Amino acid sequence: MSQSVSPLAPFKHKAFRSLWTATLASNLGGLIQTVGAGWMMTTIAQSSNMVALVQASTTLPVMFFSLFAGALADNFDRRRIMLIAQFMMLLVSLMLAIFGYMGWLTPWLLLSFTFLIGCGGALHNPSWQASMGDIVPRSDLPGAVALNSMSFNAMRSIGPAIGGFIVAVAGAAFAFIINAVSYIPLIVALLRWKPQVTQSTLPRETFGRAVSAGLRYVSMSPNLIKVMFRGFLFGLSAIVVLALLPLVARDLVQGTALTYGIMLGAFGLGAIAGAFTSGELRDKFANETIVRGAFIAFGISVYLLSYSHSVILSCLLLLPAGASWVLALSLFNVTVQLSTPRWVVGRALALYQTATFGGMAAGSWLWGSVADGYGPETALSVAAFTLVGGALVGLVFKLPEFDKLNLDPLNSFSEPQLRLDIRPRSGPIMVMVDYHIEHHNVHAFLEAMAARRRIRIRDGAQQWALLRDLENPDIWTETYHVPTWVEYVRHNQRRTYADAAVSEKLLSLHKGPEKPRVHRMIERQTVPLHDDMPLKPHVEIT
């Protein structure tokens, strides 16, 4: 990113300002609810593992449902999806408050309510994250992601302390009511937001095909795989602070609900500092250097926290942990967004969140179980060494730099005029592309074809193969299938400016005055045909 881009640049855009401000209130309510739920669990359950599962119950839905929410975000109105999610969380929060006031909550019932609230968040987050590219230009996207993190962590710096005070004075049920009310500003802001909707000329993907397309795209993108693996490791180890902080406040420093809120606030203050310094750090250091430093700094903070019995010292140790939390997670998020075209960004972000929050859910259970058996001090110490191990993993799975490729759609494809009367769902379609490659260009051609194969499969092609003519070895034929004609059109419309470089390389290696010959064929069973039905497949020079 350019150094001239201010981290506050996204505030120039009215829609971002409005939604970001409303999100502040929602985040405040959510954090107050977190304090209430965490502290209530310490009063109705004796198991440390049950306390840690409060955090897991809000992260498990992200792991289970984010991919489906991402498919919805890429194929339906994101604003409408976010409104549905907000109304759902509002209703569940009201029910949680009622059950809390009536004294009906049991440990598992409390986990069920927080799980349902987590489901609403899982539905909301992919649409919200994917909308950033629609609200702000690409140059402001890193700043928008960092400001979103700061929005949450600004409230984390004061919300838990407020939540601890509310729980101590009025009880956890009142904290649940405040959370329910906090959804209203964001609902109003979403109702007022009128985003520009690009109408697709193609029918909407079926849900199953949309999910498989997201999985396929990520599996064929090595950089995204690296980011998600590192996100899983960070979530698995770093969640130890949020999962066990109620126990740290109660057992290690002998505090109250207010102490817990103050300590969460210290973590949030550190996160705000991390958000403000992230742009400057990205200008000076490589992404992997920043992430590796975040792993190590978080590990040192957690290790020293396990020995602290002072509230002040523990709060000071939580400051660098909070900064490391934002630096790592915001870098992961921005890398995914800048490495993914708009048609699949919701699903890519959802899979990233699945990996990261899946690590958090597993870590919450893991560190809670260790704390149950050996105490929170041991759990924190072991997690600290796990964080250092996560930094060492970067020696092999290095975080990529921000992808500077242009991932805007190329929009160079136009449907050919067909002589057969086929419908959008007609198929299967087989495509063959003939190249004339001289012997001395074969090695370069195969390298380019390796990249072409990845692009084809990533964008929806099946059964890709490269064939060489035995009688005329200079003739090479690329073949692949797509299920239907509309999927063939969709496949070509997904081509980006970055992909065009591979096409240009192949054209430069092709010998002859004409472009490679493209055969588009539809498969047919060997059954008798009417005499007037054409048999000749369509062949077109492109």
Salt bridges, closest charged atoms under 4 A:
ASP74 OD1 - ARG78 NH2 3.30
ASP74 OD2 - ARG347 NE 2.73
ASP134 OD2 - ARG78 NH1 2.62
ASP134 OD1 - ARG342 NH2 3.48
ASP140 OD2 - HIS13 NE2 3.12
GLU205 OE1 - ARG347 NH1 3.35
GLU205 OE2 - ARG494 NH2 2.78
ASP251 OD1 - ARG250 NE 2.88
GLU280 OE2 - LYS284 NZ 3.12
GLU288 OE1 - ARG230 NH1 2.81
GLU288 OE2 - ARG292 NE 3.03
ASP434 OD2 - HIS519 NE2 2.73
GLU438 OE1 - HIS440 NE2 3.51
GLU438 OE2 - LYS511 NZ 3.23
GLU447 OE2 - HIS443 NE2 3.27
ASP459 OD1 - ARG458 NE 3.13
ASP474 OD2 - HIS436 NE2 3.75
GLU478 OE1 - ARG452 NH1 3.45
GLU478 OE2 - ARG456 NE 2.87
GLU487 OE2 - ARG209 NE 3.91
GLU487 OE2 - ARG490 NE 3.40
ASP499 OD2 - ARG458 NH2 2.92
GLU523 OE2 - HIS481 NE2 2.85
GLU540 OE1 - ARG520 NH1 3.95
GLU540 OE1 - HIS538 NE2 3.13
